[in-house]
Amino acid sequence: MNVHVNTIEAFLEALIAELEIPDHRYEQAERSYKSFGEWLHRPQSTVRDLDPQVYCQGSFRLGTAIRPLTDEEEYDVDSVCEFRLLTKQDMSPFELKQMLGNEVNTYHHAQNMTKPVREGNRCWVLDYADGAQFHMDIVPAIPNGEQQRRLLQTKSYDTRWAETAISITDRRLPNYRLITDAWPRSNPKGFSNWFASRQSAVFERRKRVLVEKLQRKGVYASVEDMPDFKVKTPLQSAIMILKRHRDNMFARSPDLGPISIIITTLSAHAYENQETISDALFAILDRMDQFIVHDGQRFVIANPTDPFENFADKWEREPEKAEAFYAWLRQARADFRAAAQGISFQEMADALTPRMGCRLSTRAADRLTGGNRLLRAATGASAAGVGTVGAPSFGNAARQPTRPQGYA
């Protein structure tokens, strides 16, 4: 069978248009963490002398955030509050978290927020008003760049991302109330920089094109001033589509589905600067399991910025999670292969509805046809003009994971 290239690309672009969060959500997230950062630097702040820096992490930082499944769900804005002038010898993780918590509660009262502050295992949570439809997680942290560099050097691992490493808190750990060097590690800035490096050429090219389009319309724009969230690459789009496919496949057992950091990491490894969403998606589905390794006892999906951290660490004690990942990958390959072989937007929507959702698939098709059912059922040739290539071919069996070598 043949893949109708232009048609499946158009359909995937329509899916992204429905999945993408509005610009004002990114602006809302930015205002929120910047507002809290400014609060920590006010004259009355109890922590301003510790140089607190608040910044975004997670899908909002990576540009892979997607709309919630329902209107009742909230956007989750993940942020970090890094105290740049603190060290592990200054206080315990518990004391750091309580110190931040006091400021979070003071900010909560000053902003007249009605929902109470919540404490997570690693963070404080600010729930905004119902109409805002989002909450912000704030993780307390201290710098860990120098220690991380030394740790990586002991195994001759790549240290290029170490400078932005941080230490964070976790109330579940036994040394939580002790002054110790053994804090949990993280590096959201480093991961973001690594992720950006996997798509930098395509990203910069698309950013320039967007600026040129605005300039041709008489709108002042510059590459330097253009917010990154306004640019969407095929890698980001493919990850967004795969995350929603995961969400629906595991709607009844969300704890079993592959976590977003695993999908994001494997996708970024597999991406090779494809220029279209369809090329990126099929390449990722074909290659992503090549970057899962096995050390003879356990699966390893190493954090590219910290090979000592295994994103698949739960797979060893919960083998059903590994089985669920490979089941999801097989299903995603089958679903998107079937969609690519569809000769109408309706057939593509039908192929993806079970896992992408009826509402999303139908709205994507309607976006392309103006809601015209006859046009939606028309062949790809009459609906969008096509080229054809061989159908995407994926391995029928999971590849045997290789032994870990570390990531450059």
Contacts in CASP RR format, 6 or more apart in sequence:
PFRMAT RR
TARGET T0000
AUTHOR 0000-0000-0000
METHOD contacts of the structure
MODEL  1
MNVHVNTIEAFLEALIAELEIPDHRYEQAERSYKSFGEWLHRPQSTVRDL
DPQVYCQGSFRLGTAIRPLTDEEEYDVDSVCEFRLLTKQDMSPFELKQML
GNEVNTYHHAQNMTKPVREGNRCWVLDYADGAQFHMDIVPAIPNGEQQRR
LLQTKSYDTRWAETAISITDRRLPNYRLITDAWPRSNPKGFSNWFASRQS
AVFERRKRVLVEKLQRKGVYASVEDMPDFKVKTPLQSAIMILKRHRDNMF
ARSPDLGPISIIITTLSAHAYENQETISDALFAILDRMDQFIVHDGQRFV
IANPTDPFENFADKWEREPEKAEAFYAWLRQARADFRAAAQGISFQEMAD
ALTPRMGCRLSTRAADRLTGGNRLLRAATGASAAGVGTVGAPSFGNAARQ
PTRPQGYA
1 341 0 8 1.000
1 390 0 8 1.000
1 391 0 8 1.000
2 341 0 8 1.000
2 388 0 8 1.000
2 389 0 8 1.000
2 390 0 8 1.000
2 391 0 8 1.000
3 340 0 8 1.000
3 341 0 8 1.000
3 388 0 8 1.000
3 389 0 8 1.000
3 390 0 8 1.000
3 391 0 8 1.000
3 392 0 8 1.000
4 340 0 8 1.000
4 342 0 8 1.000
4 343 0 8 1.000
4 380 0 8 1.000
4 381 0 8 1.000
4 384 0 8 1.000
4 386 0 8 1.000
4 387 0 8 1.000
4 388 0 8 1.000
5 278 0 8 1.000
5 386 0 8 1.000
5 387 0 8 1.000
5 388 0 8 1.000
5 389 0 8 1.000
6 384 0 8 1.000
6 385 0 8 1.000
6 386 0 8 1.000
6 387 0 8 1.000
7 342 0 8 1.000
7 343 0 8 1.000
7 345 0 8 1.000
7 348 0 8 1.000
7 380 0 8 1.000
7 383 0 8 1.000
7 384 0 8 1.000
7 385 0 8 1.000
7 386 0 8 1.000
8 278 0 8 1.000
8 339 0 8 1.000
8 340 0 8 1.000
8 342 0 8 1.000
8 348 0 8 1.000
9 276 0 8 1.000
9 277 0 8 1.000
9 278 0 8 1.000
10 345 0 8 1.000
10 368 0 8 1.000
10 384 0 8 1.000
11 339 0 8 1.000
11 345 0 8 1.000
11 348 0 8 1.000
11 349 0 8 1.000
11 364 0 8 1.000
11 365 0 8 1.000
11 368 0 8 1.000
12 237 0 8 1.000
12 241 0 8 1.000
12 277 0 8 1.000
12 278 0 8 1.000
12 281 0 8 1.000
13 237 0 8 1.000
13 277 0 8 1.000
14 364 0 8 1.000
14 365 0 8 1.000
14 367 0 8 1.000
14 368 0 8 1.000
15 241 0 8 1.000
15 352 0 8 1.000
15 356 0 8 1.000
15 360 0 8 1.000
15 361 0 8 1.000
15 364 0 8 1.000
16 232 0 8 1.000
16 237 0 8 1.000
16 240 0 8 1.000
16 241 0 8 1.000
16 277 0 8 1.000
17 364 0 8 1.000
17 367 0 8 1.000
18 67 0 8 1.000
18 360 0 8 1.000
18 363 0 8 1.000
18 364 0 8 1.000
18 367 0 8 1.000
19 66 0 8 1.000
19 67 0 8 1.000
19 240 0 8 1.000
19 241 0 8 1.000
19 244 0 8 1.000
19 360 0 8 1.000
20 66 0 8 1.000
20 67 0 8 1.000
20 232 0 8 1.000
20 240 0 8 1.000
21 65 0 8 1.000
21 66 0 8 1.000
21 67 0 8 1.000
21 75 0 8 1.000
23 229 0 8 1.000
23 230 0 8 1.000
25 65 0 8 1.000
25 75 0 8 1.000
25 134 0 8 1.000
26 60 0 8 1.000
26 65 0 8 1.000
26 227 0 8 1.000
26 229 0 8 1.000
28 132 0 8 1.000
28 134 0 8 1.000
29 56 0 8 1.000
29 60 0 8 1.000
29 75 0 8 1.000
29 77 0 8 1.000
29 134 0 8 1.000
29 136 0 8 1.000
30 56 0 8 1.000
32 77 0 8 1.000
32 79 0 8 1.000
32 126 0 8 1.000
32 128 0 8 1.000
32 134 0 8 1.000
32 136 0 8 1.000
33 54 0 8 1.000
33 55 0 8 1.000
33 56 0 8 1.000
33 77 0 8 1.000
33 79 0 8 1.000
33 136 0 8 1.000
33 138 0 8 1.000
34 54 0 8 1.000
36 54 0 8 1.000
36 79 0 8 1.000
36 81 0 8 1.000
36 104 0 8 1.000
36 107 0 8 1.000
36 126 0 8 1.000
36 136 0 8 1.000
36 138 0 8 1.000
37 52 0 8 1.000
37 53 0 8 1.000
37 54 0 8 1.000
37 81 0 8 1.000
39 45 0 8 1.000
39 103 0 8 1.000
39 107 0 8 1.000
39 110 0 8 1.000
40 47 0 8 1.000
40 48 0 8 1.000
40 52 0 8 1.000
40 54 0 8 1.000
40 81 0 8 1.000
40 103 0 8 1.000
41 48 0 8 1.000
41 52 0 8 1.000
42 48 0 8 1.000
45 103 0 8 1.000
46 99 0 8 1.000
46 102 0 8 1.000
46 103 0 8 1.000
47 83 0 8 1.000
47 99 0 8 1.000
47 100 0 8 1.000
47 103 0 8 1.000
49 85 0 8 1.000
50 83 0 8 1.000
50 84 0 8 1.000
50 85 0 8 1.000
50 86 0 8 1.000
51 83 0 8 1.000
51 84 0 8 1.000
51 85 0 8 1.000
52 81 0 8 1.000
52 82 0 8 1.000
52 83 0 8 1.000
52 84 0 8 1.000
53 81 0 8 1.000
53 82 0 8 1.000
53 83 0 8 1.000
53 84 0 8 1.000
54 79 0 8 1.000
54 80 0 8 1.000
54 81 0 8 1.000
54 82 0 8 1.000
54 138 0 8 1.000
55 61 0 8 1.000
55 79 0 8 1.000
55 80 0 8 1.000
55 82 0 8 1.000
55 188 0 8 1.000
55 189 0 8 1.000
56 77 0 8 1.000
56 78 0 8 1.000
56 79 0 8 1.000
56 80 0 8 1.000
57 78 0 8 1.000
57 79 0 8 1.000
57 80 0 8 1.000
57 139 0 8 1.000
57 188 0 8 1.000
57 189 0 8 1.000
57 192 0 8 1.000
58 78 0 8 1.000
58 188 0 8 1.000
58 192 0 8 1.000
59 65 0 8 1.000
59 66 0 8 1.000
59 78 0 8 1.000
59 260 0 8 1.000
60 77 0 8 1.000
60 78 0 8 1.000
60 229 0 8 1.000
61 78 0 8 1.000
61 188 0 8 1.000
61 192 0 8 1.000
62 192 0 8 1.000
62 195 0 8 1.000
62 236 0 8 1.000
62 264 0 8 1.000
63 228 0 8 1.000
63 229 0 8 1.000
63 232 0 8 1.000
63 236 0 8 1.000
64 236 0 8 1.000
64 239 0 8 1.000
64 240 0 8 1.000
64 243 0 8 1.000
64 260 0 8 1.000
64 264 0 8 1.000
65 75 0 8 1.000
65 240 0 8 1.000
66 240 0 8 1.000
66 243 0 8 1.000
66 244 0 8 1.000
68 74 0 8 1.000
68 75 0 8 1.000
68 133 0 8 1.000
69 247 0 8 1.000
69 248 0 8 1.000
69 251 0 8 1.000
71 133 0 8 1.000
74 133 0 8 1.000
74 134 0 8 1.000
74 135 0 8 1.000
75 133 0 8 1.000
75 134 0 8 1.000
75 135 0 8 1.000
76 134 0 8 1.000
76 135 0 8 1.000
76 137 0 8 1.000
77 134 0 8 1.000
77 135 0 8 1.000
77 136 0 8 1.000
77 137 0 8 1.000
78 136 0 8 1.000
78 137 0 8 1.000
78 139 0 8 1.000
78 188 0 8 1.000
79 136 0 8 1.000
79 137 0 8 1.000
79 138 0 8 1.000
79 139 0 8 1.000
80 138 0 8 1.000
80 139 0 8 1.000
80 141 0 8 1.000
80 166 0 8 1.000
80 168 0 8 1.000
80 186 0 8 1.000
80 188 0 8 1.000
81 100 0 8 1.000
81 138 0 8 1.000
81 139 0 8 1.000
81 140 0 8 1.000
81 141 0 8 1.000
82 141 0 8 1.000
82 142 0 8 1.000
82 143 0 8 1.000
82 166 0 8 1.000
83 96 0 8 1.000
83 140 0 8 1.000
83 141 0 8 1.000
83 142 0 8 1.000
84 143 0 8 1.000
86 96 0 8 1.000
86 142 0 8 1.000
86 143 0 8 1.000
87 142 0 8 1.000
87 143 0 8 1.000
88 142 0 8 1.000
88 167 0 8 1.000
88 179 0 8 1.000
88 180 0 8 1.000
88 181 0 8 1.000
88 183 0 8 1.000
89 179 0 8 1.000
91 99 0 8 1.000
91 179 0 8 1.000
92 176 0 8 1.000
92 177 0 8 1.000
92 178 0 8 1.000
92 179 0 8 1.000
92 180 0 8 1.000
93 168 0 8 1.000
93 169 0 8 1.000
93 170 0 8 1.000
93 171 0 8 1.000
93 173 0 8 1.000
93 175 0 8 1.000
93 176 0 8 1.000
93 177 0 8 1.000
93 183 0 8 1.000
94 169 0 8 1.000
94 171 0 8 1.000
94 176 0 8 1.000
94 177 0 8 1.000
96 140 0 8 1.000
96 142 0 8 1.000
96 169 0 8 1.000
97 124 0 8 1.000
97 140 0 8 1.000
97 169 0 8 1.000
97 171 0 8 1.000
99 140 0 8 1.000
100 124 0 8 1.000
100 138 0 8 1.000
100 140 0 8 1.000
101 117 0 8 1.000
101 124 0 8 1.000
101 140 0 8 1.000
104 117 0 8 1.000
104 124 0 8 1.000
104 126 0 8 1.000
104 138 0 8 1.000
105 117 0 8 1.000
107 126 0 8 1.000
108 116 0 8 1.000
108 117 0 8 1.000
108 126 0 8 1.000
113 126 0 8 1.000
113 127 0 8 1.000
113 128 0 8 1.000
113 129 0 8 1.000
114 129 0 8 1.000
115 127 0 8 1.000
115 128 0 8 1.000
115 129 0 8 1.000
116 127 0 8 1.000
117 124 0 8 1.000
117 125 0 8 1.000
117 126 0 8 1.000
118 124 0 8 1.000
118 125 0 8 1.000
118 127 0 8 1.000
119 125 0 8 1.000
119 171 0 8 1.000
120 137 0 8 1.000
120 171 0 8 1.000
121 170 0 8 1.000
121 171 0 8 1.000
121 172 0 8 1.000
122 139 0 8 1.000
122 168 0 8 1.000
122 169 0 8 1.000
122 170 0 8 1.000
122 171 0 8 1.000
122 184 0 8 1.000
123 137 0 8 1.000
123 138 0 8 1.000
123 139 0 8 1.000
123 140 0 8 1.000
124 137 0 8 1.000
124 138 0 8 1.000
124 140 0 8 1.000
125 135 0 8 1.000
125 136 0 8 1.000
125 137 0 8 1.000
125 138 0 8 1.000
126 135 0 8 1.000
126 136 0 8 1.000
126 138 0 8 1.000
127 135 0 8 1.000
128 134 0 8 1.000
128 135 0 8 1.000
128 136 0 8 1.000
139 168 0 8 1.000
139 169 0 8 1.000
139 186 0 8 1.000
140 168 0 8 1.000
140 169 0 8 1.000
141 166 0 8 1.000
141 167 0 8 1.000
141 168 0 8 1.000
141 169 0 8 1.000
141 186 0 8 1.000
142 166 0 8 1.000
142 167 0 8 1.000
142 183 0 8 1.000
143 165 0 8 1.000
143 166 0 8 1.000
143 167 0 8 1.000
144 165 0 8 1.000
144 166 0 8 1.000
144 167 0 8 1.000
144 183 0 8 1.000
144 185 0 8 1.000
145 162 0 8 1.000
145 163 0 8 1.000
145 164 0 8 1.000
145 165 0 8 1.000
145 166 0 8 1.000
147 165 0 8 1.000
147 167 0 8 1.000
147 181 0 8 1.000
148 159 0 8 1.000
148 162 0 8 1.000
148 165 0 8 1.000
148 185 0 8 1.000
148 187 0 8 1.000
148 306 0 8 1.000
149 159 0 8 1.000
149 162 0 8 1.000
149 163 0 8 1.000
149 165 0 8 1.000
151 308 0 8 1.000
152 158 0 8 1.000
152 159 0 8 1.000
152 162 0 8 1.000
152 306 0 8 1.000
152 307 0 8 1.000
152 308 0 8 1.000
153 159 0 8 1.000
155 307 0 8 1.000
157 307 0 8 1.000
157 406 0 8 1.000
158 407 0 8 1.000
158 408 0 8 1.000
161 187 0 8 1.000
161 190 0 8 1.000
161 191 0 8 1.000
161 193 0 8 1.000
161 194 0 8 1.000
161 304 0 8 1.000
161 305 0 8 1.000
161 306 0 8 1.000
162 187 0 8 1.000
162 305 0 8 1.000
164 187 0 8 1.000
164 189 0 8 1.000
164 190 0 8 1.000
164 193 0 8 1.000
165 185 0 8 1.000
165 186 0 8 1.000
165 187 0 8 1.000
165 190 0 8 1.000
165 305 0 8 1.000
165 306 0 8 1.000
166 185 0 8 1.000
166 186 0 8 1.000
166 187 0 8 1.000
166 188 0 8 1.000
167 183 0 8 1.000
167 184 0 8 1.000
167 185 0 8 1.000
167 186 0 8 1.000
168 183 0 8 1.000
168 184 0 8 1.000
168 185 0 8 1.000
168 186 0 8 1.000
169 176 0 8 1.000
169 183 0 8 1.000
169 184 0 8 1.000
170 176 0 8 1.000
170 184 0 8 1.000
173 184 0 8 1.000
175 182 0 8 1.000
185 306 0 8 1.000
185 308 0 8 1.000
185 309 0 8 1.000
187 303 0 8 1.000
187 305 0 8 1.000
187 306 0 8 1.000
190 305 0 8 1.000
191 303 0 8 1.000
191 304 0 8 1.000
191 305 0 8 1.000
193 305 0 8 1.000
194 268 0 8 1.000
194 304 0 8 1.000
194 305 0 8 1.000
195 264 0 8 1.000
195 268 0 8 1.000
196 203 0 8 1.000
198 235 0 8 1.000
198 268 0 8 1.000
198 269 0 8 1.000
198 271 0 8 1.000
199 233 0 8 1.000
199 235 0 8 1.000
199 236 0 8 1.000
199 268 0 8 1.000
199 271 0 8 1.000
199 273 0 8 1.000
201 273 0 8 1.000
202 233 0 8 1.000
202 234 0 8 1.000
202 235 0 8 1.000
202 273 0 8 1.000
202 274 0 8 1.000
202 275 0 8 1.000
203 228 0 8 1.000
203 231 0 8 1.000
203 233 0 8 1.000
204 223 0 8 1.000
206 231 0 8 1.000
206 232 0 8 1.000
206 233 0 8 1.000
207 223 0 8 1.000
207 226 0 8 1.000
207 228 0 8 1.000
207 231 0 8 1.000
208 223 0 8 1.000
210 221 0 8 1.000
210 226 0 8 1.000
210 230 0 8 1.000
210 231 0 8 1.000
211 221 0 8 1.000
211 222 0 8 1.000
211 223 0 8 1.000
211 226 0 8 1.000
214 220 0 8 1.000
214 221 0 8 1.000
215 221 0 8 1.000
234 271 0 8 1.000
234 274 0 8 1.000
234 275 0 8 1.000
234 276 0 8 1.000
234 277 0 8 1.000
234 279 0 8 1.000
234 280 0 8 1.000
234 281 0 8 1.000
235 267 0 8 1.000
235 268 0 8 1.000
235 271 0 8 1.000
235 280 0 8 1.000
235 284 0 8 1.000
237 277 0 8 1.000
237 280 0 8 1.000
237 281 0 8 1.000
238 267 0 8 1.000
238 271 0 8 1.000
238 277 0 8 1.000
238 280 0 8 1.000
238 281 0 8 1.000
238 284 0 8 1.000
239 263 0 8 1.000
239 264 0 8 1.000
239 267 0 8 1.000
241 277 0 8 1.000
241 281 0 8 1.000
241 356 0 8 1.000
242 263 0 8 1.000
242 267 0 8 1.000
242 281 0 8 1.000
242 284 0 8 1.000
242 332 0 8 1.000
243 260 0 8 1.000
243 263 0 8 1.000
244 356 0 8 1.000
244 360 0 8 1.000
245 328 0 8 1.000
245 331 0 8 1.000
245 332 0 8 1.000
245 335 0 8 1.000
245 355 0 8 1.000
245 356 0 8 1.000
246 257 0 8 1.000
246 258 0 8 1.000
246 263 0 8 1.000
246 328 0 8 1.000
247 254 0 8 1.000
248 354 0 8 1.000
248 355 0 8 1.000
248 356 0 8 1.000
248 357 0 8 1.000
249 257 0 8 1.000
249 328 0 8 1.000
249 331 0 8 1.000
249 355 0 8 1.000
250 256 0 8 1.000
250 257 0 8 1.000
250 324 0 8 1.000
250 328 0 8 1.000
256 320 0 8 1.000
256 321 0 8 1.000
256 324 0 8 1.000
257 321 0 8 1.000
257 324 0 8 1.000
257 325 0 8 1.000
257 328 0 8 1.000
258 321 0 8 1.000
258 324 0 8 1.000
258 325 0 8 1.000
258 328 0 8 1.000
259 311 0 8 1.000
261 311 0 8 1.000
262 301 0 8 1.000
262 311 0 8 1.000
262 312 0 8 1.000
262 325 0 8 1.000
265 291 0 8 1.000
265 301 0 8 1.000
265 303 0 8 1.000
265 304 0 8 1.000
265 311 0 8 1.000
266 284 0 8 1.000
266 288 0 8 1.000
266 289 0 8 1.000
266 291 0 8 1.000
266 292 0 8 1.000
266 301 0 8 1.000
267 284 0 8 1.000
267 288 0 8 1.000
268 304 0 8 1.000
269 287 0 8 1.000
269 288 0 8 1.000
269 290 0 8 1.000
269 291 0 8 1.000
269 304 0 8 1.000
269 407 0 8 1.000
270 283 0 8 1.000
270 284 0 8 1.000
270 286 0 8 1.000
270 287 0 8 1.000
270 288 0 8 1.000
270 290 0 8 1.000
270 291 0 8 1.000
271 280 0 8 1.000
271 283 0 8 1.000
271 284 0 8 1.000
272 283 0 8 1.000
274 280 0 8 1.000
274 283 0 8 1.000
278 340 0 8 1.000
281 336 0 8 1.000
282 336 0 8 1.000
282 340 0 8 1.000
282 392 0 8 1.000
285 329 0 8 1.000
285 332 0 8 1.000
285 333 0 8 1.000
285 336 0 8 1.000
285 392 0 8 1.000
285 394 0 8 1.000
286 333 0 8 1.000
286 392 0 8 1.000
286 393 0 8 1.000
286 394 0 8 1.000
286 395 0 8 1.000
288 329 0 8 1.000
289 326 0 8 1.000
289 329 0 8 1.000
289 398 0 8 1.000
289 399 0 8 1.000
289 401 0 8 1.000
290 399 0 8 1.000
290 402 0 8 1.000
291 301 0 8 1.000
292 299 0 8 1.000
292 300 0 8 1.000
292 301 0 8 1.000
292 312 0 8 1.000
292 401 0 8 1.000
293 299 0 8 1.000
293 300 0 8 1.000
293 301 0 8 1.000
293 302 0 8 1.000
293 401 0 8 1.000
293 402 0 8 1.000
293 403 0 8 1.000
293 404 0 8 1.000
293 405 0 8 1.000
294 300 0 8 1.000
294 400 0 8 1.000
294 401 0 8 1.000
294 402 0 8 1.000
294 403 0 8 1.000
294 404 0 8 1.000
295 403 0 8 1.000
295 404 0 8 1.000
296 403 0 8 1.000
297 316 0 8 1.000
298 310 0 8 1.000
298 312 0 8 1.000
298 313 0 8 1.000
298 315 0 8 1.000
298 316 0 8 1.000
299 312 0 8 1.000
299 315 0 8 1.000
299 316 0 8 1.000
299 322 0 8 1.000
299 401 0 8 1.000
300 310 0 8 1.000
300 312 0 8 1.000
300 401 0 8 1.000
300 404 0 8 1.000
301 310 0 8 1.000
301 311 0 8 1.000
301 312 0 8 1.000
302 309 0 8 1.000
302 310 0 8 1.000
302 311 0 8 1.000
302 404 0 8 1.000
302 406 0 8 1.000
302 407 0 8 1.000
303 309 0 8 1.000
303 310 0 8 1.000
303 311 0 8 1.000
304 407 0 8 1.000
307 404 0 8 1.000
307 406 0 8 1.000
307 407 0 8 1.000
312 321 0 8 1.000
312 322 0 8 1.000
314 321 0 8 1.000
315 321 0 8 1.000
315 322 0 8 1.000
315 325 0 8 1.000
326 398 0 8 1.000
329 398 0 8 1.000
330 398 0 8 1.000
331 355 0 8 1.000
332 355 0 8 1.000
333 392 0 8 1.000
333 394 0 8 1.000
333 395 0 8 1.000
335 351 0 8 1.000
335 352 0 8 1.000
335 354 0 8 1.000
335 355 0 8 1.000
335 356 0 8 1.000
336 352 0 8 1.000
336 392 0 8 1.000
337 391 0 8 1.000
337 392 0 8 1.000
337 394 0 8 1.000
338 351 0 8 1.000
339 347 0 8 1.000
339 348 0 8 1.000
339 351 0 8 1.000
339 352 0 8 1.000
340 348 0 8 1.000
340 391 0 8 1.000
340 392 0 8 1.000
341 351 0 8 1.000
341 391 0 8 1.000
342 348 0 8 1.000
342 351 0 8 1.000
342 380 0 8 1.000
343 379 0 8 1.000
343 380 0 8 1.000
343 381 0 8 1.000
344 376 0 8 1.000
344 377 0 8 1.000
344 378 0 8 1.000
344 379 0 8 1.000
344 380 0 8 1.000
344 383 0 8 1.000
345 364 0 8 1.000
345 365 0 8 1.000
345 368 0 8 1.000
345 369 0 8 1.000
345 375 0 8 1.000
345 376 0 8 1.000
345 377 0 8 1.000
345 378 0 8 1.000
345 380 0 8 1.000
345 383 0 8 1.000
346 365 0 8 1.000
346 373 0 8 1.000
346 376 0 8 1.000
346 377 0 8 1.000
348 361 0 8 1.000
348 365 0 8 1.000
349 361 0 8 1.000
349 362 0 8 1.000
349 364 0 8 1.000
349 365 0 8 1.000
349 376 0 8 1.000
350 361 0 8 1.000
352 361 0 8 1.000
353 361 0 8 1.000
353 362 0 8 1.000
365 371 0 8 1.000
365 376 0 8 1.000
366 376 0 8 1.000
368 376 0 8 1.000
368 383 0 8 1.000
368 384 0 8 1.000
369 375 0 8 1.000
369 376 0 8 1.000
369 383 0 8 1.000
375 383 0 8 1.000
376 383 0 8 1.000
380 386 0 8 1.000
END
